[in-house]
Amino acid sequence: MKKSAATIRAEERNYFQSAEWFCTFTTHNIRGLEQEEGIHRRDPSSVILVGDTYYVYYSKSYGAHVGFGSGDLSAKVFPWDYSEIWVATSKDGWDWQEQNVALTRGEAGRFDDRSVFTPEILKYDGKYFLVYQTVQHPYLNRSFENIAIAVSDNPLGPFVGSSEPILTPSKDGQWDGDEDNRLNIISKGSFDSHKVHDPLLFHYNDKFYLYYKGKSMGEEIYMGGRDTMWGVAIADNIFGPYVKSEYNPVTNSGHETCLWQYDGGMAAFLSTDGVEKNTIQFAPDGINFEIKSVIPPNGPIAPGPFRSDEPSSYPLEGMKWGLSHKLNGWGHLVRFEINTRQTDIYRNRTKFH
């Protein structure tokens, strides 16, 4: 029997595998971090549980933004410009109380003096570690952005930030001319030649795996949208040095990093950008990811799932619930939950046939 290109492609890419990784998502309003005029709350970290209290960390800034090109180098460029990292707590994951600033911007002249934002949290060895993005004043189209780390003995902070970044862009592309235009290039360089974003840190295989999103000089649009990819850098010590994997980039798609540990490997939810957007993938070694399911394009934006201290018992447990952000008007946080109803109905129907 002859096979069409579609059939061959489906067989080669294992489209007919089990539906155990398939799901949809629902989002729900929460109390305490809802929309508030004049305030941006966005990019929540993973949610952690300390005792009987949940903690989440997020970017918070004030006031409208004007974008690049205003002529005023002090004007707020983006919602995440002039951000600090805040912490909120909850007893049930629905009612949240905003507590305090967990990490402030650095002093003038430091690499983090303009903004600290997009945090992630890791509990390790009795301490709490934030990893986060930084940008230095002035904030320009061609500004390089870095990743730093901060530590505290208390989940409420205060956190003490590192004196230098722990991860920087490769900077191996070349700009064309002196105009502040990130698309004018002579060469793009590596996938992370311009920016390293969205850090996510794990203690994994007795090392520290720092996943991140890379952006190149001269970003392009391909068949799947923007050419955004993820990389990973690995260290023996939580403070580094972090060495970028020789396999980077480890994905060819995805916007905000979202990963969880499962069955000795790493599972990942890739959204928004690239030819493999809206997929859930798995890498038994944390490096070599394969598509496990394709989900509808309604997933949570910038999700921070609840990160349990216990090993996951089934593939999607690491995305069971968490917080994400919503961007209509002033950014605010919402709760997402996984929905496996469609898969469950199919399983129950076929179980008795």
LINSULTA-V855795 format. One record per backbone hydrogen bond with DSSP energy under -1.0 kcal/mol. CO is the residue of the C=O (numbers start at 1). NH is the residue of the N-H. Records with the same first field share a line. If there is no record, write none. Layout:
# LINSULTA-V855795
CO: NH, NH
This chain:
# LINSULTA-V855795
4: 8
5: 9
6: 10
7: 11
8: 12
9: 13
10: 15
14: 17
19: 22
24: 339
26: 337
28: 335
31: 96
33: 333
36: 39
38: 63
40: 61
42: 59
47: 307
48: 55
50: 53
53: 50
54: 90
55: 48
56: 88
57: 45
58: 86
59: 42
60: 84
61: 40
72: 75
76: 66
77: 67
78: 81
83: 116
84: 60
85: 102, 103
86: 58
87: 99
88: 56
89: 97
90: 54
94: 31
97: 89
100: 87
102: 159
103: 85
107: 110
110: 113
112: 106
115: 135
117: 133
120: 131
122: 129
124: 127
127: 124
128: 152
129: 122
130: 150
131: 120
132: 148
133: 117
134: 146
135: 114, 115
140: 143
145: 196
146: 134
147: 166, 167
148: 132
149: 162
150: 130
151: 160
152: 128
154: 157
160: 151
167: 147
174: 186, 187
179: 181
182: 218
184: 176
187: 174
190: 193
192: 170
195: 215
197: 213
200: 211
202: 209
204: 207
207: 204
208: 235
209: 202
210: 233
211: 200
212: 231
213: 197
214: 229
215: 194, 195
220: 227
222: 225
225: 222
226: 228
229: 214
230: 250, 251
231: 212
232: 245
233: 210
234: 243
235: 208
237: 240
243: 234
245: 248
258: 269
260: 267
262: 265
265: 262
266: 283
267: 260
268: 281
270: 278, 279
271: 273
273: 254
274: 277
278: 295
279: 270
280: 292, 293
281: 268
282: 290
283: 266, 286
287: 289
290: 282
293: 280
296: 298
301: 325
304: 323
305: 47
314: 317
316: 319
317: 320
320: 338
321: 306
322: 336
323: 304
324: 334
326: 332
331: 41
332: 326
334: 324
335: 28
336: 322
337: 26
339: 24
340: 344
341: 345
342: 346
343: 347
344: 348
345: 349
346: 350
347: 351
350: 353
